Amino acid sequence: MPTIQFSGLLQPVSTLEGNAKLVGSIWPASYYMHSSLGTYTKGLRPGLMLGDILFLAGCIPVFLAISFVGLKKQEK
């Protein structure tokens, strides 16, 4: 549910107010929505979406670190 609310799917992130705007500006799905919209409907080059791509690439190690810390190793 938060992904739908904060990604820009229902309303643009720029129209959100208060804490919702903060969450929407750091939510990875909003960057994915922006880049996929630019790619499929506007035909933008990857260079024009470099900020979105770099942010999404930066999210990968952050989420991996959170998952390694938050999940216990299974015993064999």
PQR file of N, CA, C, O and H, with PARSE charges and radii, in Angstrom:
ATOM      1  N   MET A   1       0.809  -1.196   0.000 -0.4000 1.5000
ATOM      2  CA  MET A   1       0.000   0.000   0.000 -0.0000 2.0000
ATOM      3  C   MET A   1       0.859   1.269   0.000  0.5500 1.7000
ATOM      4  O   MET A   1       0.552   2.200  -0.745 -0.5500 1.4000
ATOM      5  N   PRO A   2       1.927   1.340   0.812 -0.5600 1.5000
ATOM      6  CA  PRO A   2       2.742   2.554   0.776  0.2800 2.0000
ATOM      7  C   PRO A   2       3.382   2.789  -0.587  0.5500 1.7000
ATOM      8  O   PRO A   2       3.570   3.935  -0.996 -0.5500 1.4000
ATOM      9  N   THR A   3       3.714   1.722  -1.283 -0.4000 1.5000
ATOM     10  CA  THR A   3       4.322   1.891  -2.597 -0.0000 2.0000
ATOM     11  C   THR A   3       3.363   2.586  -3.550  0.5500 1.7000
ATOM     12  O   THR A   3       3.783   3.439  -4.333 -0.5500 1.4000
ATOM     13  H   THR A   3       3.562   0.792  -0.951  0.4000 1.0000
ATOM     14  N   ILE A   4       2.111   2.243  -3.500 -0.4000 1.5000
ATOM     15  CA  ILE A   4       1.117   2.884  -4.369 -0.0000 2.0000
ATOM     16  C   ILE A   4       0.927   4.346  -3.963  0.5500 1.7000
ATOM     17  O   ILE A   4       0.801   5.219  -4.822 -0.5500 1.4000
ATOM     18  H   ILE A   4       1.770   1.551  -2.865  0.4000 1.0000
ATOM     19  N   GLN A   5       0.906   4.610  -2.671 -0.4000 1.5000
ATOM     20  CA  GLN A   5       0.659   5.970  -2.192 -0.0000 2.0000
ATOM     21  C   GLN A   5       1.825   6.917  -2.452  0.5500 1.7000
ATOM     22  O   GLN A   5       1.614   8.077  -2.804 -0.5500 1.4000
ATOM     23  H   GLN A   5       1.008   3.901  -1.973  0.4000 1.0000
ATOM     24  N   PHE A   6       3.045   6.434  -2.282 -0.4000 1.5000
ATOM     25  CA  PHE A   6       4.210   7.319  -2.345 -0.0000 2.0000
ATOM     26  C   PHE A   6       4.992   7.256  -3.646  0.5500 1.7000
ATOM     27  O   PHE A   6       5.969   7.989  -3.799 -0.5500 1.4000
ATOM     28  H   PHE A   6       3.216   5.492  -1.995  0.4000 1.0000
ATOM     29  N   SER A   7       4.598   6.403  -4.594 -0.4000 1.5000
ATOM     30  CA  SER A   7       5.385   6.251  -5.817 -0.0000 2.0000
ATOM     31  C   SER A   7       5.003   7.237  -6.909  0.5500 1.7000
ATOM     32  O   SER A   7       5.750   7.402  -7.873 -0.5500 1.4000
ATOM     33  H   SER A   7       3.805   5.807  -4.470  0.4000 1.0000
ATOM     34  N   GLY A   8       3.885   7.880  -6.784 -0.4000 1.5000
ATOM     35  CA  GLY A   8       3.436   8.770  -7.840 -0.0000 2.0000
ATOM     36  C   GLY A   8       2.460   8.092  -8.779  0.5500 1.7000
ATOM     37  O   GLY A   8       2.121   8.645  -9.825 -0.5500 1.4000
ATOM     38  H   GLY A   8       3.278   7.746  -6.001  0.4000 1.0000
ATOM     39  N   LEU A   9       2.003   6.902  -8.423 -0.4000 1.5000
ATOM     40  CA  LEU A   9       1.062   6.172  -9.268 -0.0000 2.0000
ATOM     41  C   LEU A   9      -0.317   6.824  -9.245  0.5500 1.7000
ATOM     42  O   LEU A   9      -0.948   6.970 -10.292 -0.5500 1.4000
ATOM     43  H   LEU A   9       2.279   6.453  -7.573  0.4000 1.0000
ATOM     44  N   LEU A  10      -0.790   7.216  -8.069 -0.4000 1.5000
ATOM     45  CA  LEU A  10      -2.113   7.823  -7.954 -0.0000 2.0000
ATOM     46  C   LEU A  10      -2.082   9.334  -8.131  0.5500 1.7000
ATOM     47  O   LEU A  10      -2.958   9.914  -8.773 -0.5500 1.4000
ATOM     48  H   LEU A  10      -0.278   7.097  -7.219  0.4000 1.0000
ATOM     49  N   GLN A  11      -1.063   9.963  -7.554 -0.4000 1.5000
ATOM     50  CA  GLN A  11      -0.893  11.412  -7.698 -0.0000 2.0000
ATOM     51  C   GLN A  11       0.601  11.705  -7.697  0.5500 1.7000
ATOM     52  O   GLN A  11       1.370  10.978  -7.069 -0.5500 1.4000
ATOM     53  H   GLN A  11      -0.352   9.492  -7.032  0.4000 1.0000
ATOM     54  N   PRO A  12       1.017  12.747  -8.381 -0.5600 1.5000
ATOM     55  CA  PRO A  12       2.450  13.047  -8.448  0.2800 2.0000
ATOM     56  C   PRO A  12       3.049  13.320  -7.070  0.5500 1.7000
ATOM     57  O   PRO A  12       2.390  13.875  -6.191 -0.5500 1.4000
ATOM     58  N   VAL A  13       4.295  12.924  -6.899 -0.4000 1.5000
ATOM     59  CA  VAL A  13       4.991  13.124  -5.631 -0.0000 2.0000
ATOM     60  C   VAL A  13       5.109  14.615  -5.323  0.5500 1.7000
ATOM     61  O   VAL A  13       5.120  15.006  -4.156 -0.5500 1.4000
ATOM     62  H   VAL A  13       4.830  12.473  -7.613  0.4000 1.0000
ATOM     63  N   SER A  14       5.196  15.432  -6.342 -0.4000 1.5000
ATOM     64  CA  SER A  14       5.336  16.874  -6.128 -0.0000 2.0000
ATOM     65  C   SER A  14       4.096  17.501  -5.492  0.5500 1.7000
ATOM     66  O   SER A  14       4.180  18.601  -4.947 -0.5500 1.4000
ATOM     67  H   SER A  14       5.188  15.114  -7.290  0.4000 1.0000
ATOM     68  N   THR A  15       2.951  16.827  -5.551 -0.4000 1.5000
ATOM     69  CA  THR A  15       1.730  17.370  -4.956 -0.0000 2.0000
ATOM     70  C   THR A  15       1.533  16.927  -3.507  0.5500 1.7000
ATOM     71  O   THR A  15       0.617  17.406  -2.838 -0.5500 1.4000
ATOM     72  H   THR A  15       2.882  15.934  -5.995  0.4000 1.0000
ATOM     73  N   LEU A  16       2.373  16.025  -3.016 -0.4000 1.5000
ATOM     74  CA  LEU A  16       2.255  15.577  -1.631 -0.0000 2.0000
ATOM     75  C   LEU A  16       2.716  16.678  -0.688  0.5500 1.7000
ATOM     76  O   LEU A  16       3.501  17.544  -1.074 -0.5500 1.4000
ATOM     77  H   LEU A  16       3.117  15.636  -3.560  0.4000 1.0000
ATOM     78  N   GLU A  17       2.227  16.644   0.550 -0.4000 1.5000
ATOM     79  CA  GLU A  17       2.577  17.665   1.539 -0.0000 2.0000
ATOM     80  C   GLU A  17       3.110  17.020   2.802  0.5500 1.7000
ATOM     81  O   GLU A  17       2.786  15.872   3.105 -0.5500 1.4000
ATOM     82  H   GLU A  17       1.589  15.941   0.864  0.4000 1.0000
ATOM     83  N   GLY A  18       3.929  17.756   3.538 -0.4000 1.5000
ATOM     84  CA  GLY A  18       4.417  17.337   4.848 -0.0000 2.0000
ATOM     85  C   GLY A  18       5.312  16.113   4.781  0.5500 1.7000
ATOM     86  O   GLY A  18       6.176  15.988   3.913 -0.5500 1.4000
ATOM     87  H   GLY A  18       4.193  18.689   3.291  0.4000 1.0000
ATOM     88  N   ASN A  19       5.075  15.205   5.739 -0.4000 1.5000
ATOM     89  CA  ASN A  19       5.885  13.989   5.820 -0.0000 2.0000
ATOM     90  C   ASN A  19       5.694  13.093   4.607  0.5500 1.7000
ATOM     91  O   ASN A  19       6.612  12.366   4.227 -0.5500 1.4000
ATOM     92  H   ASN A  19       4.374  15.307   6.445  0.4000 1.0000
ATOM     93  N   ALA A  20       4.523  13.134   3.999 -0.4000 1.5000
ATOM     94  CA  ALA A  20       4.277  12.321   2.809 -0.0000 2.0000
ATOM     95  C   ALA A  20       5.204  12.730   1.667  0.5500 1.7000
ATOM     96  O   ALA A  20       5.657  11.882   0.897 -0.5500 1.4000
ATOM     97  H   ALA A  20       3.778  13.725   4.309  0.4000 1.0000
ATOM     98  N   LYS A  21       5.481  14.015   1.559 -0.4000 1.5000
ATOM     99  CA  LYS A  21       6.403  14.489   0.515 -0.0000 2.0000
ATOM    100  C   LYS A  21       7.818  13.991   0.786  0.5500 1.7000
ATOM    101  O   LYS A  21       8.537  13.617  -0.140 -0.5500 1.4000
ATOM    102  H   LYS A  21       5.113  14.703   2.184  0.4000 1.0000
ATOM    103  N   LEU A  22       8.217  13.988   2.060 -0.4000 1.5000
ATOM    104  CA  LEU A  22       9.538  13.487   2.423 -0.0000 2.0000
ATOM    105  C   LEU A  22       9.659  12.000   2.102  0.5500 1.7000
ATOM    106  O   LEU A  22      10.649  11.574   1.506 -0.5500 1.4000
ATOM    107  H   LEU A  22       7.633  14.293   2.812  0.4000 1.0000
ATOM    108  N   VAL A  23       8.673  11.218   2.487 -0.4000 1.5000
ATOM    109  CA  VAL A  23       8.696   9.786   2.216 -0.0000 2.0000
ATOM    110  C   VAL A  23       8.673   9.533   0.708  0.5500 1.7000
ATOM    111  O   VAL A  23       9.402   8.672   0.215 -0.5500 1.4000
ATOM    112  H   VAL A  23       7.869  11.564   2.971  0.4000 1.0000
ATOM    113  N   GLY A  24       7.855  10.264  -0.018 -0.4000 1.5000
ATOM    114  CA  GLY A  24       7.778  10.095  -1.467 -0.0000 2.0000
ATOM    115  C   GLY A  24       9.063  10.458  -2.176  0.5500 1.7000
ATOM    116  O   GLY A  24       9.372   9.909  -3.233 -0.5500 1.4000
ATOM    117  H   GLY A  24       7.263  10.964   0.382  0.4000 1.0000
ATOM    118  N   SER A  25       9.817  11.388  -1.595 -0.4000 1.5000
ATOM    119  CA  SER A  25      11.057  11.801  -2.260 -0.0000 2.0000
ATOM    120  C   SER A  25      12.196  10.816  -2.031  0.5500 1.7000
ATOM    121  O   SER A  25      13.173  10.836  -2.779 -0.5500 1.4000
ATOM    122  H   SER A  25       9.565  11.834  -0.736  0.4000 1.0000
ATOM    123  N   ILE A  26      12.101   9.952  -1.016 -0.4000 1.5000
ATOM    124  CA  ILE A  26      13.147   8.957  -0.802 -0.0000 2.0000
ATOM    125  C   ILE A  26      12.670   7.531  -1.096  0.5500 1.7000
ATOM    126  O   ILE A  26      13.440   6.581  -0.957 -0.5500 1.4000
ATOM    127  H   ILE A  26      11.308   9.936  -0.408  0.4000 1.0000
ATOM    128  N   TRP A  27      11.430   7.381  -1.493 -0.4000 1.5000
ATOM    129  CA  TRP A  27      10.868   6.054  -1.780 -0.0000 2.0000
ATOM    130  C   TRP A  27      11.380   5.586  -3.139  0.5500 1.7000
ATOM    131  O   TRP A  27      11.176   6.289  -4.129 -0.5500 1.4000
ATOM    132  H   TRP A  27      10.804   8.153  -1.605  0.4000 1.0000
ATOM    133  N   PRO A  28      12.035   4.430  -3.227 -0.5600 1.5000
ATOM    134  CA  PRO A  28      12.609   3.985  -4.500  0.2800 2.0000
ATOM    135  C   PRO A  28      11.590   3.794  -5.621  0.5500 1.7000
ATOM    136  O   PRO A  28      11.922   3.974  -6.793 -0.5500 1.4000
ATOM    137  N   ALA A  29      10.377   3.439  -5.283 -0.4000 1.5000
ATOM    138  CA  ALA A  29       9.372   3.215  -6.323 -0.0000 2.0000
ATOM    139  C   ALA A  29       9.040   4.496  -7.078  0.5500 1.7000
ATOM    140  O   ALA A  29       8.662   4.438  -8.248 -0.5500 1.4000
ATOM    141  H   ALA A  29      10.106   3.293  -4.332  0.4000 1.0000
ATOM    142  N   SER A  30       9.173   5.650  -6.432 -0.4000 1.5000
ATOM    143  CA  SER A  30       8.894   6.905  -7.134 -0.0000 2.0000
ATOM    144  C   SER A  30       9.945   7.169  -8.215  0.5500 1.7000
ATOM    145  O   SER A  30       9.619   7.702  -9.276 -0.5500 1.4000
ATOM    146  H   SER A  30       9.480   5.697  -5.481  0.4000 1.0000
ATOM    147  N   TYR A  31      11.194   6.804  -7.956 -0.4000 1.5000
ATOM    148  CA  TYR A  31      12.243   6.962  -8.961 -0.0000 2.0000
ATOM    149  C   TYR A  31      12.057   5.959 -10.096  0.5500 1.7000
ATOM    150  O   TYR A  31      12.312   6.275 -11.258 -0.5500 1.4000
ATOM    151  H   TYR A  31      11.459   6.371  -7.094  0.4000 1.0000
ATOM    152  N   TYR A  32      11.611   4.752  -9.757 -0.4000 1.5000
ATOM    153  CA  TYR A  32      11.327   3.751 -10.787 -0.0000 2.0000
ATOM    154  C   TYR A  32      10.162   4.197 -11.659  0.5500 1.7000
ATOM    155  O   TYR A  32      10.221   4.075 -12.882 -0.5500 1.4000
ATOM    156  H   TYR A  32      11.404   4.495  -8.813  0.4000 1.0000
ATOM    157  N   MET A  33       9.107   4.711 -11.044 -0.4000 1.5000
ATOM    158  CA  MET A  33       7.950   5.188 -11.809 -0.0000 2.0000
ATOM    159  C   MET A  33       8.350   6.322 -12.745  0.5500 1.7000
ATOM    160  O   MET A  33       7.918   6.359 -13.897 -0.5500 1.4000
ATOM    161  H   MET A  33       9.059   4.811 -10.050  0.4000 1.0000
ATOM    162  N   HIS A  34       9.169   7.241 -12.257 -0.4000 1.5000
ATOM    163  CA  HIS A  34       9.613   8.378 -13.068 -0.0000 2.0000
ATOM    164  C   HIS A  34      10.429   7.903 -14.259  0.5500 1.7000
ATOM    165  O   HIS A  34      10.221   8.376 -15.376 -0.5500 1.4000
ATOM    166  H   HIS A  34       9.520   7.211 -11.321  0.4000 1.0000
ATOM    167  N   SER A  35      11.350   6.980 -14.041 -0.4000 1.5000
ATOM    168  CA  SER A  35      12.192   6.516 -15.141 -0.0000 2.0000
ATOM    169  C   SER A  35      11.419   5.638 -16.123  0.5500 1.7000
ATOM    170  O   SER A  35      11.650   5.729 -17.328 -0.5500 1.4000
ATOM    171  H   SER A  35      11.519   6.596 -13.134  0.4000 1.0000
ATOM    172  N   SER A  36      10.511   4.792 -15.643 -0.4000 1.5000
ATOM    173  CA  SER A  36       9.745   3.962 -16.567 -0.0000 2.0000
ATOM    174  C   SER A  36       8.760   4.802 -17.380  0.5500 1.7000
ATOM    175  O   SER A  36       8.520   4.511 -18.552 -0.5500 1.4000
ATOM    176  H   SER A  36      10.323   4.717 -14.664  0.4000 1.0000
ATOM    177  N   LEU A  37       8.194   5.832 -16.772 -0.4000 1.5000
ATOM    178  CA  LEU A  37       7.317   6.732 -17.509 -0.0000 2.0000
ATOM    179  C   LEU A  37       8.100   7.456 -18.598  0.5500 1.7000
ATOM    180  O   LEU A  37       7.625   7.596 -19.725 -0.5500 1.4000
ATOM    181  H   LEU A  37       8.390   6.068 -15.820  0.4000 1.0000
ATOM    182  N   GLY A  38       9.293   7.912 -18.259 -0.4000 1.5000
ATOM    183  CA  GLY A  38      10.129   8.599 -19.245 -0.0000 2.0000
ATOM    184  C   GLY A  38      10.571   7.692 -20.367  0.5500 1.7000
ATOM    185  O   GLY A  38      10.687   8.130 -21.512 -0.5500 1.4000
ATOM    186  H   GLY A  38       9.679   7.798 -17.343  0.4000 1.0000
ATOM    187  N   THR A  39      10.821   6.427 -20.054 -0.4000 1.5000
ATOM    188  CA  THR A  39      11.282   5.481 -21.063 -0.0000 2.0000
ATOM    189  C   THR A  39      10.157   5.069 -22.002  0.5500 1.7000
ATOM    190  O   THR A  39      10.308   5.145 -23.221 -0.5500 1.4000
ATOM    191  H   THR A  39      10.727   6.071 -19.124  0.4000 1.0000
ATOM    192  N   TYR A  40       9.049   4.640 -21.454 -0.4000 1.5000
ATOM    193  CA  TYR A  40       7.999   4.039 -22.268 -0.0000 2.0000
ATOM    194  C   TYR A  40       7.070   5.047 -22.930  0.5500 1.7000
ATOM    195  O   TYR A  40       6.629   4.812 -24.055 -0.5500 1.4000
ATOM    196  H   TYR A  40       8.927   4.578 -20.463  0.4000 1.0000
ATOM    197  N   THR A  41       6.765   6.137 -22.287 -0.4000 1.5000
ATOM    198  CA  THR A  41       5.808   7.067 -22.886 -0.0000 2.0000
ATOM    199  C   THR A  41       6.459   8.248 -23.581  0.5500 1.7000
ATOM    200  O   THR A  41       5.897   8.812 -24.519 -0.5500 1.4000
ATOM    201  H   THR A  41       7.124   6.327 -21.373  0.4000 1.0000
ATOM    202  N   LYS A  42       7.656   8.625 -23.115 -0.4000 1.5000
ATOM    203  CA  LYS A  42       8.315   9.795 -23.697 -0.0000 2.0000
ATOM    204  C   LYS A  42       9.520   9.441 -24.539  0.5500 1.7000
ATOM    205  O   LYS A  42      10.007  10.284 -25.292 -0.5500 1.4000
ATOM    206  H   LYS A  42       8.113   8.167 -22.352  0.4000 1.0000
ATOM    207  N   GLY A  43      10.017   8.216 -24.434 -0.4000 1.5000
ATOM    208  CA  GLY A  43      11.160   7.788 -25.210 -0.0000 2.0000
ATOM    209  C   GLY A  43      12.450   8.500 -24.842  0.5500 1.7000
ATOM    210  O   GLY A  43      13.273   8.780 -25.714 -0.5500 1.4000
ATOM    211  H   GLY A  43       9.621   7.531 -23.822  0.4000 1.0000
ATOM    212  N   LEU A  44      12.638   8.798 -23.553 -0.4000 1.5000
ATOM    213  CA  LEU A  44      13.839   9.508 -23.118 -0.0000 2.0000
ATOM    214  C   LEU A  44      15.058   8.597 -23.139  0.5500 1.7000
ATOM    215  O   LEU A  44      14.951   7.388 -22.935 -0.5500 1.4000
ATOM    216  H   LEU A  44      11.970   8.571 -22.845  0.4000 1.0000
ATOM    217  N   ARG A  45      16.214   9.193 -23.387 -0.4000 1.5000
ATOM    218  CA  ARG A  45      17.472   8.460 -23.365 -0.0000 2.0000
ATOM    219  C   ARG A  45      17.859   8.166 -21.923  0.5500 1.7000
ATOM    220  O   ARG A  45      17.421   8.868 -21.011 -0.5500 1.4000
ATOM    221  H   ARG A  45      16.302  10.176 -23.552  0.4000 1.0000
ATOM    222  N   PRO A  46      18.678   7.133 -21.704 -0.5600 1.5000
ATOM    223  CA  PRO A  46      19.123   6.823 -20.336  0.2800 2.0000
ATOM    224  C   PRO A  46      19.901   7.970 -19.686  0.5500 1.7000
ATOM    225  O   PRO A  46      19.864   8.121 -18.465 -0.5500 1.4000
ATOM    226  N   GLY A  47      20.595   8.770 -20.475 -0.4000 1.5000
ATOM    227  CA  GLY A  47      21.350   9.883 -19.910 -0.0000 2.0000
ATOM    228  C   GLY A  47      20.475  10.920 -19.235  0.5500 1.7000
ATOM    229  O   GLY A  47      20.908  11.581 -18.291 -0.5500 1.4000
ATOM    230  H   GLY A  47      20.625   8.648 -21.467  0.4000 1.0000
ATOM    231  N   LEU A  48      19.250  11.067 -19.711 -0.4000 1.5000
ATOM    232  CA  LEU A  48      18.333  12.027 -19.107 -0.0000 2.0000
ATOM    233  C   LEU A  48      17.736  11.509 -17.797  0.5500 1.7000
ATOM    234  O   LEU A  48      17.203  12.280 -16.999 -0.5500 1.4000
ATOM    235  H   LEU A  48      18.899  10.531 -20.478  0.4000 1.0000
ATOM    236  N   MET A  49      17.832  10.204 -17.590 -0.4000 1.5000
ATOM    237  CA  MET A  49      17.298   9.609 -16.358 -0.0000 2.0000
ATOM    238  C   MET A  49      18.420   9.121 -15.459  0.5500 1.7000
ATOM    239  O   MET A  49      18.205   8.247 -14.619 -0.5500 1.4000
ATOM    240  H   MET A  49      18.265   9.578 -18.239  0.4000 1.0000
ATOM    241  N   LEU A  50      19.601   9.670 -15.622 -0.4000 1.5000
ATOM    242  CA  LEU A  50      20.770   9.221 -14.881 -0.0000 2.0000
ATOM    243  C   LEU A  50      20.580   9.363 -13.367  0.5500 1.7000
ATOM    244  O   LEU A  50      21.012   8.495 -12.610 -0.5500 1.4000
ATOM    245  H   LEU A  50      19.775  10.381 -16.304  0.4000 1.0000
ATOM    246  N   GLY A  51      19.949  10.433 -12.927 -0.4000 1.5000
ATOM    247  CA  GLY A  51      19.710  10.617 -11.494 -0.0000 2.0000
ATOM    248  C   GLY A  51      18.844   9.514 -10.910  0.5500 1.7000
ATOM    249  O   GLY A  51      19.124   9.007  -9.823 -0.5500 1.4000
ATOM    250  H   GLY A  51      19.598  11.139 -13.543  0.4000 1.0000
ATOM    251  N   ASP A  52      17.790   9.139 -11.630 -0.4000 1.5000
ATOM    252  CA  ASP A  52      16.921   8.060 -11.171 -0.0000 2.0000
ATOM    253  C   ASP A  52      17.667   6.737 -11.135  0.5500 1.7000
ATOM    254  O   ASP A  52      17.539   5.970 -10.180 -0.5500 1.4000
ATOM    255  H   ASP A  52      17.562   9.550 -12.513  0.4000 1.0000
ATOM    256  N   ILE A  53      18.440   6.473 -12.167 -0.4000 1.5000
ATOM    257  CA  ILE A  53      19.176   5.213 -12.256 -0.0000 2.0000
ATOM    258  C   ILE A  53      20.222   5.117 -11.143  0.5500 1.7000
ATOM    259  O   ILE A  53      20.374   4.061 -10.528 -0.5500 1.4000
ATOM    260  H   ILE A  53      18.544   7.096 -12.943  0.4000 1.0000
ATOM    261  N   LEU A  54      20.930   6.194 -10.886 -0.4000 1.5000
ATOM    262  CA  LEU A  54      21.936   6.184  -9.825 -0.0000 2.0000
ATOM    263  C   LEU A  54      21.304   6.014  -8.444  0.5500 1.7000
ATOM    264  O   LEU A  54      21.843   5.307  -7.593 -0.5500 1.4000
ATOM    265  H   LEU A  54      20.806   7.051 -11.386  0.4000 1.0000
ATOM    266  N   PHE A  55      20.160   6.663  -8.228 -0.4000 1.5000
ATOM    267  CA  PHE A  55      19.481   6.502  -6.944 -0.0000 2.0000
ATOM    268  C   PHE A  55      19.047   5.054  -6.749  0.5500 1.7000
ATOM    269  O   PHE A  55      19.236   4.491  -5.671 -0.5500 1.4000
ATOM    270  H   PHE A  55      19.723   7.237  -8.919  0.4000 1.0000
ATOM    271  N   LEU A  56      18.468   4.448  -7.784 -0.4000 1.5000
ATOM    272  CA  LEU A  56      18.032   3.062  -7.678 -0.0000 2.0000
ATOM    273  C   LEU A  56      19.220   2.121  -7.481  0.5500 1.7000
ATOM    274  O   LEU A  56      19.123   1.148  -6.732 -0.5500 1.4000
ATOM    275  H   LEU A  56      18.315   4.906  -8.660  0.4000 1.0000
ATOM    276  N   ALA A  57      20.334   2.403  -8.145 -0.4000 1.5000
ATOM    277  CA  ALA A  57      21.533   1.582  -7.956 -0.0000 2.0000
ATOM    278  C   ALA A  57      22.077   1.742  -6.538  0.5500 1.7000
ATOM    279  O   ALA A  57      22.612   0.789  -5.971 -0.5500 1.4000
ATOM    280  H   ALA A  57      20.413   3.193  -8.753  0.4000 1.0000
ATOM    281  N   GLY A  58      21.947   2.924  -5.966 -0.4000 1.5000
ATOM    282  CA  GLY A  58      22.388   3.149  -4.592 -0.0000 2.0000
ATOM    283  C   GLY A  58      21.496   2.474  -3.567  0.5500 1.7000
ATOM    284  O   GLY A  58      21.942   2.184  -2.457 -0.5500 1.4000
ATOM    285  H   GLY A  58      21.512   3.698  -6.426  0.4000 1.0000
ATOM    286  N   CYS A  59      20.255   2.220  -3.916 -0.4000 1.5000
ATOM    287  CA  CYS A  59      19.332   1.547  -3.000 -0.0000 2.0000
ATOM    288  C   CYS A  59      19.674   0.069  -2.829  0.5500 1.7000
ATOM    289  O   CYS A  59      19.357  -0.523  -1.797 -0.5500 1.4000
ATOM    290  H   CYS A  59      19.893   2.456  -4.818  0.4000 1.0000
ATOM    291  N   ILE A  60      20.310  -0.525  -3.820 -0.4000 1.5000
ATOM    292  CA  ILE A  60      20.607  -1.960  -3.764 -0.0000 2.0000
ATOM    293  C   ILE A  60      21.495  -2.304  -2.572  0.5500 1.7000
ATOM    294  O   ILE A  60      21.121  -3.180  -1.793 -0.5500 1.4000
ATOM    295  H   ILE A  60      20.567  -0.044  -4.658  0.4000 1.0000
ATOM    296  N   PRO A  61      22.659  -1.658  -2.385 -0.5600 1.5000
ATOM    297  CA  PRO A  61      23.470  -2.027  -1.213  0.2800 2.0000
ATOM    298  C   PRO A  61      22.807  -1.662   0.118  0.5500 1.7000
ATOM    299  O   PRO A  61      23.017  -2.341   1.123 -0.5500 1.4000
ATOM    300  N   VAL A  62      22.024  -0.613   0.125 -0.4000 1.5000
ATOM    301  CA  VAL A  62      21.337  -0.236   1.372 -0.0000 2.0000
ATOM    302  C   VAL A  62      20.338  -1.313   1.772  0.5500 1.7000
ATOM    303  O   VAL A  62      20.300  -1.722   2.933 -0.5500 1.4000
ATOM    304  H   VAL A  62      21.853  -0.062  -0.691  0.4000 1.0000
ATOM    305  N   PHE A  63      19.529  -1.776   0.823 -0.4000 1.5000
ATOM    306  CA  PHE A  63      18.541  -2.811   1.140 -0.0000 2.0000
ATOM    307  C   PHE A  63      19.204  -4.149   1.452  0.5500 1.7000
ATOM    308  O   PHE A  63      18.721  -4.898   2.301 -0.5500 1.4000
ATOM    309  H   PHE A  63      19.560  -1.444  -0.120  0.4000 1.0000
ATOM    310  N   LEU A  64      20.310  -4.453   0.768 -0.4000 1.5000
ATOM    311  CA  LEU A  64      21.040  -5.681   1.098 -0.0000 2.0000
ATOM    312  C   LEU A  64      21.602  -5.627   2.511  0.5500 1.7000
ATOM    313  O   LEU A  64      21.538  -6.618   3.238 -0.5500 1.4000
ATOM    314  H   LEU A  64      20.703  -3.844   0.078  0.4000 1.0000
ATOM    315  N   ALA A  65      22.151  -4.489   2.908 -0.4000 1.5000
ATOM    316  CA  ALA A  65      22.686  -4.342   4.259 -0.0000 2.0000
ATOM    317  C   ALA A  65      21.584  -4.483   5.304  0.5500 1.7000
ATOM    318  O   ALA A  65      21.770  -5.138   6.330 -0.5500 1.4000
ATOM    319  H   ALA A  65      22.204  -3.684   2.317  0.4000 1.0000
ATOM    320  N   ILE A  66      20.451  -3.873   5.040 -0.4000 1.5000
ATOM    321  CA  ILE A  66      19.320  -3.985   5.974 -0.0000 2.0000
ATOM    322  C   ILE A  66      18.854  -5.430   6.091  0.5500 1.7000
ATOM    323  O   ILE A  66      18.539  -5.897   7.185 -0.5500 1.4000
ATOM    324  H   ILE A  66      20.300  -3.341   4.206  0.4000 1.0000
ATOM    325  N   SER A  67      18.810  -6.136   4.971 -0.4000 1.5000
ATOM    326  CA  SER A  67      18.351  -7.527   5.016 -0.0000 2.0000
ATOM    327  C   SER A  67      19.367  -8.429   5.704  0.5500 1.7000
ATOM    328  O   SER A  67      18.975  -9.353   6.417 -0.5500 1.4000
ATOM    329  H   SER A  67      19.066  -5.757   4.082  0.4000 1.0000
ATOM    330  N   PHE A  68      20.682  -8.184   5.507 -0.4000 1.5000
ATOM    331  CA  PHE A  68      21.689  -8.993   6.196 -0.0000 2.0000
ATOM    332  C   PHE A  68      21.644  -8.769   7.696  0.5500 1.7000
ATOM    333  O   PHE A  68      21.804  -9.716   8.465 -0.5500 1.4000
ATOM    334  H   PHE A  68      21.000  -7.434   4.928  0.4000 1.0000
ATOM    335  N   VAL A  69      21.433  -7.556   8.117 -0.4000 1.5000
ATOM    336  CA  VAL A  69      21.384  -7.239   9.540 -0.0000 2.0000
ATOM    337  C   VAL A  69      20.070  -7.739  10.162  0.5500 1.7000
ATOM    338  O   VAL A  69      20.060  -8.247  11.284 -0.5500 1.4000
ATOM    339  H   VAL A  69      21.303  -6.787   7.492  0.4000 1.0000
ATOM    340  N   GLY A  70      18.985  -7.592   9.432 -0.4000 1.5000
ATOM    341  CA  GLY A  70      17.675  -7.910   9.982 -0.0000 2.0000
ATOM    342  C   GLY A  70      17.293  -9.360   9.957  0.5500 1.7000
ATOM    343  O   GLY A  70      16.405  -9.769  10.705 -0.5500 1.4000
ATOM    344  H   GLY A  70      18.994  -7.180   8.520  0.4000 1.0000
ATOM    345  N   LEU A  71      17.933 -10.161   9.120 -0.4000 1.5000
ATOM    346  CA  LEU A  71      17.568 -11.562   9.014 -0.0000 2.0000
ATOM    347  C   LEU A  71      18.653 -12.433   9.630  0.5500 1.7000
ATOM    348  O   LEU A  71      19.842 -12.237   9.376 -0.5500 1.4000
ATOM    349  H   LEU A  71      18.654  -9.828   8.512  0.4000 1.0000
ATOM    350  N   LYS A  72      18.239 -13.380  10.426 -0.4000 1.5000
ATOM    351  CA  LYS A  72      19.194 -14.296  11.027 -0.0000 2.0000
ATOM    352  C   LYS A  72      19.608 -15.357  10.008  0.5500 1.7000
ATOM    353  O   LYS A  72      18.846 -15.715   9.111 -0.5500 1.4000
ATOM    354  H   LYS A  72      17.273 -13.540  10.633  0.4000 1.0000
ATOM    355  N   LYS A  73      20.814 -15.837  10.170 -0.4000 1.5000
ATOM    356  CA  LYS A  73      21.293 -16.885   9.309 -0.0000 2.0000
ATOM    357  C   LYS A  73      20.631 -18.197   9.727  0.5500 1.7000
ATOM    358  O   LYS A  73      20.535 -18.496  10.918 -0.5500 1.4000
ATOM    359  H   LYS A  73      21.433 -15.546  10.898  0.4000 1.0000
ATOM    360  N   GLN A  74      20.176 -18.976   8.750 -0.4000 1.5000
ATOM    361  CA  GLN A  74      19.510 -20.228   9.062 -0.0000 2.0000
ATOM    362  C   GLN A  74      20.531 -21.305   9.418  0.5500 1.7000
ATOM    363  O   GLN A  74      21.605 -21.397   8.823 -0.5500 1.4000
ATOM    364  H   GLN A  74      20.254 -18.733   7.783  0.4000 1.0000
ATOM    365  N   GLU A  75      20.170 -22.099  10.386 -0.4000 1.5000
ATOM    366  CA  GLU A  75      21.043 -23.204  10.777 -0.0000 2.0000
ATOM    367  C   GLU A  75      20.869 -24.340   9.797  0.5500 1.7000
ATOM    368  O   GLU A  75      19.786 -24.562   9.255 -0.5500 1.4000
ATOM    369  H   GLU A  75      19.298 -22.025  10.870  0.4000 1.0000
ATOM    370  N   LYS A  76      21.963 -25.056   9.580 -0.4000 1.5000
ATOM    371  CA  LYS A  76      21.892 -26.218   8.648 -0.0000 2.0000
ATOM    372  C   LYS A  76      21.681 -27.486   9.393  0.5500 1.7000
ATOM    373  O   LYS A  76      21.597 -28.552   8.784 -0.5500 1.4000
ATOM    374  H   LYS A  76      22.843 -24.876  10.020  0.4000 1.0000
TER
END
